[in-house]
Amino acid sequence: MPQRGYSPGIVTYNAVLRGLFRLRRVEEAKEVFNCMLGIGVVADSTTYAIVIDGLCESNQLDEAKRFWDDIVWPSNIHDNYVYAAMIKGLCRSGKINEAVHFLYELVDSGVTPNIVCYNVVIDGACKLSMKREAYQILREMRKNGLNPDAVTWRILDKLHGNRGNDFGLRI
């Protein structure tokens, strides 16, 4: 694009980064990210969510945590999509306790994670049959002013072995 006189913006870079991570071309994605910053394109929360998700999916959880600590948190450019990407990565790696700690750390820092963030952690606990932890997260969610939604209840229903479909039928 630059050779033809076009300056790619953040949307273009986000699309390229997402594609590279999906193709498991992690090192190339990192280079593109650094190049983007080098020419003055400012990353947004979508960029950060893409990078964190891509690193986690590529089994580079430690790199994702460093990215969060060194780049994302200090930038003050983060939102529920970024939080959910980090929480999802931790849960997928079986690090449910770290995911819970991360969620509570956000709350302690004054961030109000949305229902999706809580649902991701509850789902992670349920997949590991951690019933007590799932319900503790539910209590914390309520304590922080959020009410469970249909997704929350569906996740908890699966914990109890109820596998229904969307029509309420047991299969």
PyRosetta script that sets phi, psi and omega in degrees:
from pyrosetta import init, pose_from_sequence

init()
pose = pose_from_sequence("MPQRGYSPGIVTYNAVLRGLFRLRRVEEAKEVFNCMLGIGVVADSTTYAIVIDGLCESNQLDEAKRFWDDIVWPSNIHDNYVYAAMIKGLCRSGKINEAVHFLYELVDSGVTPNIVCYNVVIDGACKLSMKREAYQILREMRKNGLNPDAVTWRILDKLHGNRGNDFGLRI")
pose.set_psi(1, -47.5)
pose.set_omega(1, -179.7)
pose.set_phi(2, -60.6)
pose.set_psi(2, -32.2)
pose.set_omega(2, 179.2)
pose.set_phi(3, -64.4)
pose.set_psi(3, -23.4)
pose.set_omega(3, 179.8)
pose.set_phi(4, -102.2)
pose.set_psi(4, 10.1)
pose.set_omega(4, 175.9)
pose.set_phi(5, 87.9)
pose.set_psi(5, 11.6)
pose.set_omega(5, 178.7)
pose.set_phi(6, -104.0)
pose.set_psi(6, 139.8)
pose.set_omega(6, 176.8)
pose.set_phi(7, -106.2)
pose.set_psi(7, 111.2)
pose.set_omega(7, 179.6)
pose.set_phi(8, -65.9)
pose.set_psi(8, 141.9)
pose.set_omega(8, 178.1)
pose.set_phi(9, -99.9)
pose.set_psi(9, -172.6)
pose.set_omega(9, -175.7)
pose.set_phi(10, -63.8)
pose.set_psi(10, -34.4)
pose.set_omega(10, 180.0)
pose.set_phi(11, -63.9)
pose.set_psi(11, -42.2)
pose.set_omega(11, 178.2)
pose.set_phi(12, -64.4)
pose.set_psi(12, -46.1)
pose.set_omega(12, 179.3)
pose.set_phi(13, -62.4)
pose.set_psi(13, -40.0)
pose.set_omega(13, 178.6)
pose.set_phi(14, -62.0)
pose.set_psi(14, -40.6)
pose.set_omega(14, 178.8)
pose.set_phi(15, -64.9)
pose.set_psi(15, -42.4)
pose.set_omega(15, 179.0)
pose.set_phi(16, -65.1)
pose.set_psi(16, -45.0)
pose.set_omega(16, 179.4)
pose.set_phi(17, -61.4)
pose.set_psi(17, -45.3)
pose.set_omega(17, 179.3)
pose.set_phi(18, -60.0)
pose.set_psi(18, -43.9)
pose.set_omega(18, 179.4)
pose.set_phi(19, -63.2)
pose.set_psi(19, -44.1)
pose.set_omega(19, 179.8)
pose.set_phi(20, -63.6)
pose.set_psi(20, -42.8)
pose.set_omega(20, 178.5)
pose.set_phi(21, -65.4)
pose.set_psi(21, -38.5)
pose.set_omega(21, 178.9)
pose.set_phi(22, -65.7)
pose.set_psi(22, -30.0)
pose.set_omega(22, 177.2)
pose.set_phi(23, -85.1)
pose.set_psi(23, 2.5)
pose.set_omega(23, -179.7)
pose.set_phi(24, 64.0)
pose.set_psi(24, 30.0)
pose.set_omega(24, 176.9)
pose.set_phi(25, -98.7)
pose.set_psi(25, 65.9)
pose.set_omega(25, -171.0)
pose.set_phi(26, -64.0)
pose.set_psi(26, -47.3)
pose.set_omega(26, -178.4)
pose.set_phi(27, -61.7)
pose.set_psi(27, -40.2)
pose.set_omega(27, 178.0)
pose.set_phi(28, -65.5)
pose.set_psi(28, -38.7)
pose.set_omega(28, 177.7)
pose.set_phi(29, -62.3)
pose.set_psi(29, -41.7)
pose.set_omega(29, 178.1)
pose.set_phi(30, -62.5)
pose.set_psi(30, -40.3)
pose.set_omega(30, 178.6)
pose.set_phi(31, -63.4)
pose.set_psi(31, -43.1)
pose.set_omega(31, 178.9)
pose.set_phi(32, -62.8)
pose.set_psi(32, -42.9)
pose.set_omega(32, 178.7)
pose.set_phi(33, -59.7)
pose.set_psi(33, -48.6)
pose.set_omega(33, -179.8)
pose.set_phi(34, -64.5)
pose.set_psi(34, -39.1)
pose.set_omega(34, 177.2)
pose.set_phi(35, -62.2)
pose.set_psi(35, -44.2)
pose.set_omega(35, 179.1)
pose.set_phi(36, -56.4)
pose.set_psi(36, -48.8)
pose.set_omega(36, 179.2)
pose.set_phi(37, -64.4)
pose.set_psi(37, -37.7)
pose.set_omega(37, -178.1)
pose.set_phi(38, -62.7)
pose.set_psi(38, -29.2)
pose.set_omega(38, 179.4)
pose.set_phi(39, -97.1)
pose.set_psi(39, 7.4)
pose.set_omega(39, 172.7)
pose.set_phi(40, 93.3)
pose.set_psi(40, 8.9)
pose.set_omega(40, 175.4)
pose.set_phi(41, -80.8)
pose.set_psi(41, 123.5)
pose.set_omega(41, -175.9)
pose.set_phi(42, -86.1)
pose.set_psi(42, 129.0)
pose.set_omega(42, 177.8)
pose.set_phi(43, -68.3)
pose.set_psi(43, 147.7)
pose.set_omega(43, 174.3)
pose.set_phi(44, -114.7)
pose.set_psi(44, -178.4)
pose.set_omega(44, -177.3)
pose.set_phi(45, -64.1)
pose.set_psi(45, -30.5)
pose.set_omega(45, 176.5)
pose.set_phi(46, -63.9)
pose.set_psi(46, -42.6)
pose.set_omega(46, 177.5)
pose.set_phi(47, -58.0)
pose.set_psi(47, -48.2)
pose.set_omega(47, -178.2)
pose.set_phi(48, -64.1)
pose.set_psi(48, -40.0)
pose.set_omega(48, 177.8)
pose.set_phi(49, -64.1)
pose.set_psi(49, -40.4)
pose.set_omega(49, 178.5)
pose.set_phi(50, -62.2)
pose.set_psi(50, -46.6)
pose.set_omega(50, -177.8)
pose.set_phi(51, -65.6)
pose.set_psi(51, -46.6)
pose.set_omega(51, 179.9)
pose.set_phi(52, -61.9)
pose.set_psi(52, -47.5)
pose.set_omega(52, 179.1)
pose.set_phi(53, -60.5)
pose.set_psi(53, -43.6)
pose.set_omega(53, -179.6)
pose.set_phi(54, -63.5)
pose.set_psi(54, -42.3)
pose.set_omega(54, 178.4)
pose.set_phi(55, -65.7)
pose.set_psi(55, -43.3)
pose.set_omega(55, 179.8)
pose.set_phi(56, -64.3)
pose.set_psi(56, -43.4)
pose.set_omega(56, 179.7)
pose.set_phi(57, -65.0)
pose.set_psi(57, -23.9)
pose.set_omega(57, 179.8)
pose.set_phi(58, -94.7)
pose.set_psi(58, 17.2)
pose.set_omega(58, 178.7)
pose.set_phi(59, 60.0)
pose.set_psi(59, 34.9)
pose.set_omega(59, 176.5)
pose.set_phi(60, -116.1)
pose.set_psi(60, 54.7)
pose.set_omega(60, -176.2)
pose.set_phi(61, -60.9)
pose.set_psi(61, -41.6)
pose.set_omega(61, 179.2)
pose.set_phi(62, -62.0)
pose.set_psi(62, -39.0)
pose.set_omega(62, 176.9)
pose.set_phi(63, -64.7)
pose.set_psi(63, -40.1)
pose.set_omega(63, 178.5)
pose.set_phi(64, -63.9)
pose.set_psi(64, -40.6)
pose.set_omega(64, 178.8)
pose.set_phi(65, -65.8)
pose.set_psi(65, -41.5)
pose.set_omega(65, 176.9)
pose.set_phi(66, -62.5)
pose.set_psi(66, -41.7)
pose.set_omega(66, 179.0)
pose.set_phi(67, -59.8)
pose.set_psi(67, -44.2)
pose.set_omega(67, 178.0)
pose.set_phi(68, -60.2)
pose.set_psi(68, -51.1)
pose.set_omega(68, -175.6)
pose.set_phi(69, -65.6)
pose.set_psi(69, -42.6)
pose.set_omega(69, -171.9)
pose.set_phi(70, -89.8)
pose.set_psi(70, -30.0)
pose.set_omega(70, -172.7)
pose.set_phi(71, -114.8)
pose.set_psi(71, -56.8)
pose.set_omega(71, -169.2)
pose.set_phi(72, -69.9)
pose.set_psi(72, -57.8)
pose.set_omega(72, -176.2)
pose.set_phi(73, -57.6)
pose.set_psi(73, -48.1)
pose.set_omega(73, -179.8)
pose.set_phi(74, -63.8)
pose.set_psi(74, -23.9)
pose.set_omega(74, -177.9)
pose.set_phi(75, -70.8)
pose.set_psi(75, -22.3)
pose.set_omega(75, -173.0)
pose.set_phi(76, 60.5)
pose.set_psi(76, 19.0)
pose.set_omega(76, 175.6)
pose.set_phi(77, -112.8)
pose.set_psi(77, 83.2)
pose.set_omega(77, 179.1)
pose.set_phi(78, -152.0)
pose.set_psi(78, 152.9)
pose.set_omega(78, -178.4)
pose.set_phi(79, -147.6)
pose.set_psi(79, -170.4)
pose.set_omega(79, -176.9)
pose.set_phi(80, -62.5)
pose.set_psi(80, -26.8)
pose.set_omega(80, 176.7)
pose.set_phi(81, -68.0)
pose.set_psi(81, -40.3)
pose.set_omega(81, 178.6)
pose.set_phi(82, -68.4)
pose.set_psi(82, -44.7)
pose.set_omega(82, 179.1)
pose.set_phi(83, -60.0)
pose.set_psi(83, -45.7)
pose.set_omega(83, -178.5)
pose.set_phi(84, -63.3)
pose.set_psi(84, -37.5)
pose.set_omega(84, 178.6)
pose.set_phi(85, -62.2)
pose.set_psi(85, -43.3)
pose.set_omega(85, -179.8)
pose.set_phi(86, -67.8)
pose.set_psi(86, -44.2)
pose.set_omega(86, -179.9)
pose.set_phi(87, -63.8)
pose.set_psi(87, -43.4)
pose.set_omega(87, 179.7)
pose.set_phi(88, -62.6)
pose.set_psi(88, -41.6)
pose.set_omega(88, 178.3)
pose.set_phi(89, -62.3)
pose.set_psi(89, -42.4)
pose.set_omega(89, 178.2)
pose.set_phi(90, -64.6)
pose.set_psi(90, -44.3)
pose.set_omega(90, -179.5)
pose.set_phi(91, -64.5)
pose.set_psi(91, -43.5)
pose.set_omega(91, 179.7)
pose.set_phi(92, -62.1)
pose.set_psi(92, -27.8)
pose.set_omega(92, 179.1)
pose.set_phi(93, -85.8)
pose.set_psi(93, 5.3)
pose.set_omega(93, 179.8)
pose.set_phi(94, 77.3)
pose.set_psi(94, 13.1)
pose.set_omega(94, -177.5)
pose.set_phi(95, -99.7)
pose.set_psi(95, 60.1)
pose.set_omega(95, -176.4)
pose.set_phi(96, -62.2)
pose.set_psi(96, -37.8)
pose.set_omega(96, 179.2)
pose.set_phi(97, -64.1)
pose.set_psi(97, -38.3)
pose.set_omega(97, 176.7)
pose.set_phi(98, -67.2)
pose.set_psi(98, -37.0)
pose.set_omega(98, 178.6)
pose.set_phi(99, -64.2)
pose.set_psi(99, -44.1)
pose.set_omega(99, 177.7)
pose.set_phi(100, -62.6)
pose.set_psi(100, -45.8)
pose.set_omega(100, 178.6)
pose.set_phi(101, -59.5)
pose.set_psi(101, -43.4)
pose.set_omega(101, 178.7)
pose.set_phi(102, -60.1)
pose.set_psi(102, -46.4)
pose.set_omega(102, 180.0)
pose.set_phi(103, -60.4)
pose.set_psi(103, -46.5)
pose.set_omega(103, -179.4)
pose.set_phi(104, -68.2)
pose.set_psi(104, -32.7)
pose.set_omega(104, 176.9)
pose.set_phi(105, -64.3)
pose.set_psi(105, -39.2)
pose.set_omega(105, 176.2)
pose.set_phi(106, -59.5)
pose.set_psi(106, -48.6)
pose.set_omega(106, -179.4)
pose.set_phi(107, -60.1)
pose.set_psi(107, -44.4)
pose.set_omega(107, 179.7)
pose.set_phi(108, -63.5)
pose.set_psi(108, -24.7)
pose.set_omega(108, 179.6)
pose.set_phi(109, -87.6)
pose.set_psi(109, 2.4)
pose.set_omega(109, 178.7)
pose.set_phi(110, 95.0)
pose.set_psi(110, 1.9)
pose.set_omega(110, 178.3)
pose.set_phi(111, -83.9)
pose.set_psi(111, 143.3)
pose.set_omega(111, 176.1)
pose.set_phi(112, -111.1)
pose.set_psi(112, 92.1)
pose.set_omega(112, 178.8)
pose.set_phi(113, -63.5)
pose.set_psi(113, 147.9)
pose.set_omega(113, -178.9)
pose.set_phi(114, -86.1)
pose.set_psi(114, 179.9)
pose.set_omega(114, -176.7)
pose.set_phi(115, -60.1)
pose.set_psi(115, -33.0)
pose.set_omega(115, -179.8)
pose.set_phi(116, -61.4)
pose.set_psi(116, -43.9)
pose.set_omega(116, 179.9)
pose.set_phi(117, -60.5)
pose.set_psi(117, -45.7)
pose.set_omega(117, 178.4)
pose.set_phi(118, -64.5)
pose.set_psi(118, -42.3)
pose.set_omega(118, -179.2)
pose.set_phi(119, -62.6)
pose.set_psi(119, -36.3)
pose.set_omega(119, 178.3)
pose.set_phi(120, -63.1)
pose.set_psi(120, -43.4)
pose.set_omega(120, -179.9)
pose.set_phi(121, -69.1)
pose.set_psi(121, -43.0)
pose.set_omega(121, 178.5)
pose.set_phi(122, -60.5)
pose.set_psi(122, -42.8)
pose.set_omega(122, 178.4)
pose.set_phi(123, -62.7)
pose.set_psi(123, -41.5)
pose.set_omega(123, 177.8)
pose.set_phi(124, -60.9)
pose.set_psi(124, -42.9)
pose.set_omega(124, 178.3)
pose.set_phi(125, -65.4)
pose.set_psi(125, -42.1)
pose.set_omega(125, -179.7)
pose.set_phi(126, -63.7)
pose.set_psi(126, -40.2)
pose.set_omega(126, -180.0)
pose.set_phi(127, -64.6)
pose.set_psi(127, -23.4)
pose.set_omega(127, 177.0)
pose.set_phi(128, -99.1)
pose.set_psi(128, 12.5)
pose.set_omega(128, -179.8)
pose.set_phi(129, 56.4)
pose.set_psi(129, 36.1)
pose.set_omega(129, -179.8)
pose.set_phi(130, -97.4)
pose.set_psi(130, 73.6)
pose.set_omega(130, -174.5)
pose.set_phi(131, -59.0)
pose.set_psi(131, -49.5)
pose.set_omega(131, -178.2)
pose.set_phi(132, -58.9)
pose.set_psi(132, -45.2)
pose.set_omega(132, -179.2)
pose.set_phi(133, -64.3)
pose.set_psi(133, -40.5)
pose.set_omega(133, 179.9)
pose.set_phi(134, -60.0)
pose.set_psi(134, -44.7)
pose.set_omega(134, -179.9)
pose.set_phi(135, -73.1)
pose.set_psi(135, -28.2)
pose.set_omega(135, 174.3)
pose.set_phi(136, -66.0)
pose.set_psi(136, -41.0)
pose.set_omega(136, 178.3)
pose.set_phi(137, -64.4)
pose.set_psi(137, -39.9)
pose.set_omega(137, 177.0)
pose.set_phi(138, -59.9)
pose.set_psi(138, -44.3)
pose.set_omega(138, 178.1)
pose.set_phi(139, -62.3)
pose.set_psi(139, -42.8)
pose.set_omega(139, 178.8)
pose.set_phi(140, -63.7)
pose.set_psi(140, -39.0)
pose.set_omega(140, 178.9)
pose.set_phi(141, -60.1)
pose.set_psi(141, -47.5)
pose.set_omega(141, 179.4)
pose.set_phi(142, -64.2)
pose.set_psi(142, -41.3)
pose.set_omega(142, 179.1)
pose.set_phi(143, -59.4)
pose.set_psi(143, -32.2)
pose.set_omega(143, -179.0)
pose.set_phi(144, -91.2)
pose.set_psi(144, 16.0)
pose.set_omega(144, 171.3)
pose.set_phi(145, 89.4)
pose.set_psi(145, 8.7)
pose.set_omega(145, 179.6)
pose.set_phi(146, -107.6)
pose.set_psi(146, 140.0)
pose.set_omega(146, 176.2)
pose.set_phi(147, -101.3)
pose.set_psi(147, 144.2)
pose.set_omega(147, 177.3)
pose.set_phi(148, -60.3)
pose.set_psi(148, 145.8)
pose.set_omega(148, 176.2)
pose.set_phi(149, -110.2)
pose.set_psi(149, -174.3)
pose.set_omega(149, -178.4)
pose.set_phi(150, -59.9)
pose.set_psi(150, -35.2)
pose.set_omega(150, 179.2)
pose.set_phi(151, -65.4)
pose.set_psi(151, -43.1)
pose.set_omega(151, 178.8)
pose.set_phi(152, -57.1)
pose.set_psi(152, -48.5)
pose.set_omega(152, -177.8)
pose.set_phi(153, -65.7)
pose.set_psi(153, -36.8)
pose.set_omega(153, 178.0)
pose.set_phi(154, -64.2)
pose.set_psi(154, -41.1)
pose.set_omega(154, 178.4)
pose.set_phi(155, -62.3)
pose.set_psi(155, -47.7)
pose.set_omega(155, -179.4)
pose.set_phi(156, -66.9)
pose.set_psi(156, -32.7)
pose.set_omega(156, 177.2)
pose.set_phi(157, -61.7)
pose.set_psi(157, -39.9)
pose.set_omega(157, 178.1)
pose.set_phi(158, -64.8)
pose.set_psi(158, -33.4)
pose.set_omega(158, 178.4)
pose.set_phi(159, -59.7)
pose.set_psi(159, -32.3)
pose.set_omega(159, -178.8)
pose.set_phi(160, -91.0)
pose.set_psi(160, 9.4)
pose.set_omega(160, 175.9)
pose.set_phi(161, 83.0)
pose.set_psi(161, 9.0)
pose.set_omega(161, 178.0)
pose.set_phi(162, -88.6)
pose.set_psi(162, 111.9)
pose.set_omega(162, -177.7)
pose.set_phi(163, -112.7)
pose.set_psi(163, 80.7)
pose.set_omega(163, 178.5)
pose.set_phi(164, -96.0)
pose.set_psi(164, 170.5)
pose.set_omega(164, 173.1)
pose.set_phi(165, -103.2)
pose.set_psi(165, -175.7)
pose.set_omega(165, -175.4)
pose.set_phi(166, -69.9)
pose.set_psi(166, -7.8)
pose.set_omega(166, -178.9)
pose.set_phi(167, -99.3)
pose.set_psi(167, 7.7)
pose.set_omega(167, 179.2)
pose.set_phi(168, 77.2)
pose.set_psi(168, 10.4)
pose.set_omega(168, 179.8)
pose.set_phi(169, -91.8)
pose.set_psi(169, 140.9)
pose.set_omega(169, 175.9)
pose.set_phi(170, -86.3)
pose.set_psi(170, 130.3)
pose.set_omega(170, 178.5)
pose.set_phi(171, -121.8)
pose.dump_pdb("model.pdb")
